[in-house]
Amino acid sequence: MIKLTRLNNHPLVVNCDLIKSIENAPDTVLTLVTGDKIIVRESTEQILERVIEFRRAVLAGLAPSPADLPTVASPAPPAAVKDGDLS
């Protein structure tokens, strides 16, 4: 989700996964995959920066730190098998 501003200065939060396209005509117009259009004060570049920042934050939250990874004990060596003993 990214924070944007409508032309009337009211704040707006947009799910950036729903943005289909961004146009400058002369105002910035977002077209969503639903077909809705939203006019905002931010430039295309500002919106792209916010989307990238959001995605980086999401991906950083998904990557576990080495301290969070469980330790794995090494497996015990297999038992010796005698000829003809398959039990």
Phi and psi in radians as a Rosetta constraint file:
Dihedral C 1 N 2 CA 2 C 2 CIRCULARHARMONIC -2.203 0.35
Dihedral N 2 CA 2 C 2 N 3 CIRCULARHARMONIC 2.561 0.35
Dihedral C 2 N 3 CA 3 C 3 CIRCULARHARMONIC -1.586 0.35
Dihedral N 3 CA 3 C 3 N 4 CIRCULARHARMONIC 2.264 0.35
Dihedral C 3 N 4 CA 4 C 4 CIRCULARHARMONIC -2.307 0.35
Dihedral N 4 CA 4 C 4 N 5 CIRCULARHARMONIC 3.113 0.35
Dihedral C 4 N 5 CA 5 C 5 CIRCULARHARMONIC -2.290 0.35
Dihedral N 5 CA 5 C 5 N 6 CIRCULARHARMONIC 2.201 0.35
Dihedral C 5 N 6 CA 6 C 6 CIRCULARHARMONIC -1.205 0.35
Dihedral N 6 CA 6 C 6 N 7 CIRCULARHARMONIC 2.927 0.35
Dihedral C 6 N 7 CA 7 C 7 CIRCULARHARMONIC -1.077 0.35
Dihedral N 7 CA 7 C 7 N 8 CIRCULARHARMONIC -0.489 0.35
Dihedral C 7 N 8 CA 8 C 8 CIRCULARHARMONIC -1.508 0.35
Dihedral N 8 CA 8 C 8 N 9 CIRCULARHARMONIC 0.268 0.35
Dihedral C 8 N 9 CA 9 C 9 CIRCULARHARMONIC 1.244 0.35
Dihedral N 9 CA 9 C 9 N 10 CIRCULARHARMONIC 0.186 0.35
Dihedral C 9 N 10 CA 10 C 10 CIRCULARHARMONIC -1.432 0.35
Dihedral N 10 CA 10 C 10 N 11 CIRCULARHARMONIC 2.318 0.35
Dihedral C 10 N 11 CA 11 C 11 CIRCULARHARMONIC -1.218 0.35
Dihedral N 11 CA 11 C 11 N 12 CIRCULARHARMONIC 2.683 0.35
Dihedral C 11 N 12 CA 12 C 12 CIRCULARHARMONIC -2.552 0.35
Dihedral N 12 CA 12 C 12 N 13 CIRCULARHARMONIC 2.442 0.35
Dihedral C 12 N 13 CA 13 C 13 CIRCULARHARMONIC -2.013 0.35
Dihedral N 13 CA 13 C 13 N 14 CIRCULARHARMONIC 2.230 0.35
Dihedral C 13 N 14 CA 14 C 14 CIRCULARHARMONIC -2.081 0.35
Dihedral N 14 CA 14 C 14 N 15 CIRCULARHARMONIC 2.391 0.35
Dihedral C 14 N 15 CA 15 C 15 CIRCULARHARMONIC -1.319 0.35
Dihedral N 15 CA 15 C 15 N 16 CIRCULARHARMONIC 1.902 0.35
Dihedral C 15 N 16 CA 16 C 16 CIRCULARHARMONIC -1.187 0.35
Dihedral N 16 CA 16 C 16 N 17 CIRCULARHARMONIC -0.243 0.35
Dihedral C 16 N 17 CA 17 C 17 CIRCULARHARMONIC -1.232 0.35
Dihedral N 17 CA 17 C 17 N 18 CIRCULARHARMONIC -0.302 0.35
Dihedral C 17 N 18 CA 18 C 18 CIRCULARHARMONIC -1.644 0.35
Dihedral N 18 CA 18 C 18 N 19 CIRCULARHARMONIC -0.059 0.35
Dihedral C 18 N 19 CA 19 C 19 CIRCULARHARMONIC -1.340 0.35
Dihedral N 19 CA 19 C 19 N 20 CIRCULARHARMONIC 2.117 0.35
Dihedral C 19 N 20 CA 20 C 20 CIRCULARHARMONIC -1.590 0.35
Dihedral N 20 CA 20 C 20 N 21 CIRCULARHARMONIC -0.768 0.35
Dihedral C 20 N 21 CA 21 C 21 CIRCULARHARMONIC -2.701 0.35
Dihedral N 21 CA 21 C 21 N 22 CIRCULARHARMONIC 2.817 0.35
Dihedral C 21 N 22 CA 22 C 22 CIRCULARHARMONIC -2.272 0.35
Dihedral N 22 CA 22 C 22 N 23 CIRCULARHARMONIC 2.234 0.35
Dihedral C 22 N 23 CA 23 C 23 CIRCULARHARMONIC -2.163 0.35
Dihedral N 23 CA 23 C 23 N 24 CIRCULARHARMONIC 2.608 0.35
Dihedral C 23 N 24 CA 24 C 24 CIRCULARHARMONIC -1.900 0.35
Dihedral N 24 CA 24 C 24 N 25 CIRCULARHARMONIC 1.870 0.35
Dihedral C 24 N 25 CA 25 C 25 CIRCULARHARMONIC -2.582 0.35
Dihedral N 25 CA 25 C 25 N 26 CIRCULARHARMONIC 1.169 0.35
Dihedral C 25 N 26 CA 26 C 26 CIRCULARHARMONIC -1.266 0.35
Dihedral N 26 CA 26 C 26 N 27 CIRCULARHARMONIC -0.317 0.35
Dihedral C 26 N 27 CA 27 C 27 CIRCULARHARMONIC -1.405 0.35
Dihedral N 27 CA 27 C 27 N 28 CIRCULARHARMONIC 2.864 0.35
Dihedral C 27 N 28 CA 28 C 28 CIRCULARHARMONIC -1.455 0.35
Dihedral N 28 CA 28 C 28 N 29 CIRCULARHARMONIC 2.144 0.35
Dihedral C 28 N 29 CA 29 C 29 CIRCULARHARMONIC -2.038 0.35
Dihedral N 29 CA 29 C 29 N 30 CIRCULARHARMONIC 2.111 0.35
Dihedral C 29 N 30 CA 30 C 30 CIRCULARHARMONIC -1.627 0.35
Dihedral N 30 CA 30 C 30 N 31 CIRCULARHARMONIC 2.315 0.35
Dihedral C 30 N 31 CA 31 C 31 CIRCULARHARMONIC -1.925 0.35
Dihedral N 31 CA 31 C 31 N 32 CIRCULARHARMONIC 2.183 0.35
Dihedral C 31 N 32 CA 32 C 32 CIRCULARHARMONIC -1.621 0.35
Dihedral N 32 CA 32 C 32 N 33 CIRCULARHARMONIC 2.831 0.35
Dihedral C 32 N 33 CA 33 C 33 CIRCULARHARMONIC -1.089 0.35
Dihedral N 33 CA 33 C 33 N 34 CIRCULARHARMONIC -0.340 0.35
Dihedral C 33 N 34 CA 34 C 34 CIRCULARHARMONIC -1.375 0.35
Dihedral N 34 CA 34 C 34 N 35 CIRCULARHARMONIC -0.195 0.35
Dihedral C 34 N 35 CA 35 C 35 CIRCULARHARMONIC 1.715 0.35
Dihedral N 35 CA 35 C 35 N 36 CIRCULARHARMONIC -0.223 0.35
Dihedral C 35 N 36 CA 36 C 36 CIRCULARHARMONIC -1.137 0.35
Dihedral N 36 CA 36 C 36 N 37 CIRCULARHARMONIC 2.565 0.35
Dihedral C 36 N 37 CA 37 C 37 CIRCULARHARMONIC -2.077 0.35
Dihedral N 37 CA 37 C 37 N 38 CIRCULARHARMONIC 2.402 0.35
Dihedral C 37 N 38 CA 38 C 38 CIRCULARHARMONIC -2.240 0.35
Dihedral N 38 CA 38 C 38 N 39 CIRCULARHARMONIC 2.270 0.35
Dihedral C 38 N 39 CA 39 C 39 CIRCULARHARMONIC -1.756 0.35
Dihedral N 39 CA 39 C 39 N 40 CIRCULARHARMONIC 2.235 0.35
Dihedral C 39 N 40 CA 40 C 40 CIRCULARHARMONIC -2.261 0.35
Dihedral N 40 CA 40 C 40 N 41 CIRCULARHARMONIC 2.854 0.35
Dihedral C 40 N 41 CA 41 C 41 CIRCULARHARMONIC -1.366 0.35
Dihedral N 41 CA 41 C 41 N 42 CIRCULARHARMONIC -0.530 0.35
Dihedral C 41 N 42 CA 42 C 42 CIRCULARHARMONIC -1.190 0.35
Dihedral N 42 CA 42 C 42 N 43 CIRCULARHARMONIC 2.629 0.35
Dihedral C 42 N 43 CA 43 C 43 CIRCULARHARMONIC -1.381 0.35
Dihedral N 43 CA 43 C 43 N 44 CIRCULARHARMONIC 2.894 0.35
Dihedral C 43 N 44 CA 44 C 44 CIRCULARHARMONIC -0.993 0.35
Dihedral N 44 CA 44 C 44 N 45 CIRCULARHARMONIC -0.756 0.35
Dihedral C 44 N 45 CA 45 C 45 CIRCULARHARMONIC -1.083 0.35
Dihedral N 45 CA 45 C 45 N 46 CIRCULARHARMONIC -0.736 0.35
Dihedral C 45 N 46 CA 46 C 46 CIRCULARHARMONIC -1.118 0.35
Dihedral N 46 CA 46 C 46 N 47 CIRCULARHARMONIC -0.709 0.35
Dihedral C 46 N 47 CA 47 C 47 CIRCULARHARMONIC -1.137 0.35
Dihedral N 47 CA 47 C 47 N 48 CIRCULARHARMONIC -0.780 0.35
Dihedral C 47 N 48 CA 48 C 48 CIRCULARHARMONIC -1.060 0.35
Dihedral N 48 CA 48 C 48 N 49 CIRCULARHARMONIC -0.722 0.35
Dihedral C 48 N 49 CA 49 C 49 CIRCULARHARMONIC -1.065 0.35
Dihedral N 49 CA 49 C 49 N 50 CIRCULARHARMONIC -0.718 0.35
Dihedral C 49 N 50 CA 50 C 50 CIRCULARHARMONIC -1.193 0.35
Dihedral N 50 CA 50 C 50 N 51 CIRCULARHARMONIC -0.653 0.35
Dihedral C 50 N 51 CA 51 C 51 CIRCULARHARMONIC -1.138 0.35
Dihedral N 51 CA 51 C 51 N 52 CIRCULARHARMONIC -0.793 0.35
Dihedral C 51 N 52 CA 52 C 52 CIRCULARHARMONIC -1.088 0.35
Dihedral N 52 CA 52 C 52 N 53 CIRCULARHARMONIC -0.766 0.35
Dihedral C 52 N 53 CA 53 C 53 CIRCULARHARMONIC -1.057 0.35
Dihedral N 53 CA 53 C 53 N 54 CIRCULARHARMONIC -0.753 0.35
Dihedral C 53 N 54 CA 54 C 54 CIRCULARHARMONIC -1.080 0.35
Dihedral N 54 CA 54 C 54 N 55 CIRCULARHARMONIC -0.824 0.35
Dihedral C 54 N 55 CA 55 C 55 CIRCULARHARMONIC -1.115 0.35
Dihedral N 55 CA 55 C 55 N 56 CIRCULARHARMONIC -0.684 0.35
Dihedral C 55 N 56 CA 56 C 56 CIRCULARHARMONIC -1.069 0.35
Dihedral N 56 CA 56 C 56 N 57 CIRCULARHARMONIC -0.740 0.35
Dihedral C 56 N 57 CA 57 C 57 CIRCULARHARMONIC -1.121 0.35
Dihedral N 57 CA 57 C 57 N 58 CIRCULARHARMONIC -0.705 0.35
Dihedral C 57 N 58 CA 58 C 58 CIRCULARHARMONIC -1.133 0.35
Dihedral N 58 CA 58 C 58 N 59 CIRCULARHARMONIC -0.824 0.35
Dihedral C 58 N 59 CA 59 C 59 CIRCULARHARMONIC -1.153 0.35
Dihedral N 59 CA 59 C 59 N 60 CIRCULARHARMONIC -0.622 0.35
Dihedral C 59 N 60 CA 60 C 60 CIRCULARHARMONIC -1.144 0.35
Dihedral N 60 CA 60 C 60 N 61 CIRCULARHARMONIC -0.585 0.35
Dihedral C 60 N 61 CA 61 C 61 CIRCULARHARMONIC -1.274 0.35
Dihedral N 61 CA 61 C 61 N 62 CIRCULARHARMONIC -0.397 0.35
Dihedral C 61 N 62 CA 62 C 62 CIRCULARHARMONIC -1.460 0.35
Dihedral N 62 CA 62 C 62 N 63 CIRCULARHARMONIC -0.470 0.35
Dihedral C 62 N 63 CA 63 C 63 CIRCULARHARMONIC -1.434 0.35
Dihedral N 63 CA 63 C 63 N 64 CIRCULARHARMONIC 2.045 0.35
Dihedral C 63 N 64 CA 64 C 64 CIRCULARHARMONIC -1.277 0.35
Dihedral N 64 CA 64 C 64 N 65 CIRCULARHARMONIC 2.550 0.35
Dihedral C 64 N 65 CA 65 C 65 CIRCULARHARMONIC -1.356 0.35
Dihedral N 65 CA 65 C 65 N 66 CIRCULARHARMONIC 2.722 0.35
Dihedral C 65 N 66 CA 66 C 66 CIRCULARHARMONIC -0.975 0.35
Dihedral N 66 CA 66 C 66 N 67 CIRCULARHARMONIC -0.551 0.35
Dihedral C 66 N 67 CA 67 C 67 CIRCULARHARMONIC -1.192 0.35
Dihedral N 67 CA 67 C 67 N 68 CIRCULARHARMONIC -0.428 0.35
Dihedral C 67 N 68 CA 68 C 68 CIRCULARHARMONIC -1.471 0.35
Dihedral N 68 CA 68 C 68 N 69 CIRCULARHARMONIC -0.239 0.35
Dihedral C 68 N 69 CA 69 C 69 CIRCULARHARMONIC -1.322 0.35
Dihedral N 69 CA 69 C 69 N 70 CIRCULARHARMONIC 2.409 0.35
Dihedral C 69 N 70 CA 70 C 70 CIRCULARHARMONIC -1.234 0.35
Dihedral N 70 CA 70 C 70 N 71 CIRCULARHARMONIC 2.594 0.35
Dihedral C 70 N 71 CA 71 C 71 CIRCULARHARMONIC -1.477 0.35
Dihedral N 71 CA 71 C 71 N 72 CIRCULARHARMONIC 2.472 0.35
Dihedral C 71 N 72 CA 72 C 72 CIRCULARHARMONIC -1.987 0.35
Dihedral N 72 CA 72 C 72 N 73 CIRCULARHARMONIC 2.156 0.35
Dihedral C 72 N 73 CA 73 C 73 CIRCULARHARMONIC -1.285 0.35
Dihedral N 73 CA 73 C 73 N 74 CIRCULARHARMONIC 2.516 0.35
Dihedral C 73 N 74 CA 74 C 74 CIRCULARHARMONIC -1.209 0.35
Dihedral N 74 CA 74 C 74 N 75 CIRCULARHARMONIC 2.491 0.35
Dihedral C 74 N 75 CA 75 C 75 CIRCULARHARMONIC -1.203 0.35
Dihedral N 75 CA 75 C 75 N 76 CIRCULARHARMONIC 2.642 0.35
Dihedral C 75 N 76 CA 76 C 76 CIRCULARHARMONIC -1.220 0.35
Dihedral N 76 CA 76 C 76 N 77 CIRCULARHARMONIC 2.559 0.35
Dihedral C 76 N 77 CA 77 C 77 CIRCULARHARMONIC -1.131 0.35
Dihedral N 77 CA 77 C 77 N 78 CIRCULARHARMONIC 2.593 0.35
Dihedral C 77 N 78 CA 78 C 78 CIRCULARHARMONIC -1.163 0.35
Dihedral N 78 CA 78 C 78 N 79 CIRCULARHARMONIC 2.580 0.35
Dihedral C 78 N 79 CA 79 C 79 CIRCULARHARMONIC -1.211 0.35
Dihedral N 79 CA 79 C 79 N 80 CIRCULARHARMONIC 2.579 0.35
Dihedral C 79 N 80 CA 80 C 80 CIRCULARHARMONIC -1.208 0.35
Dihedral N 80 CA 80 C 80 N 81 CIRCULARHARMONIC 2.422 0.35
Dihedral C 80 N 81 CA 81 C 81 CIRCULARHARMONIC -1.882 0.35
Dihedral N 81 CA 81 C 81 N 82 CIRCULARHARMONIC 2.220 0.35
Dihedral C 81 N 82 CA 82 C 82 CIRCULARHARMONIC -1.476 0.35
Dihedral N 82 CA 82 C 82 N 83 CIRCULARHARMONIC 2.671 0.35
Dihedral C 82 N 83 CA 83 C 83 CIRCULARHARMONIC -0.972 0.35
Dihedral N 83 CA 83 C 83 N 84 CIRCULARHARMONIC 2.233 0.35
Dihedral C 83 N 84 CA 84 C 84 CIRCULARHARMONIC 1.451 0.35
Dihedral N 84 CA 84 C 84 N 85 CIRCULARHARMONIC -0.134 0.35
Dihedral C 84 N 85 CA 85 C 85 CIRCULARHARMONIC -1.746 0.35
Dihedral N 85 CA 85 C 85 N 86 CIRCULARHARMONIC 1.750 0.35
Dihedral C 85 N 86 CA 86 C 86 CIRCULARHARMONIC -1.851 0.35
Dihedral N 86 CA 86 C 86 N 87 CIRCULARHARMONIC 0.115 0.35
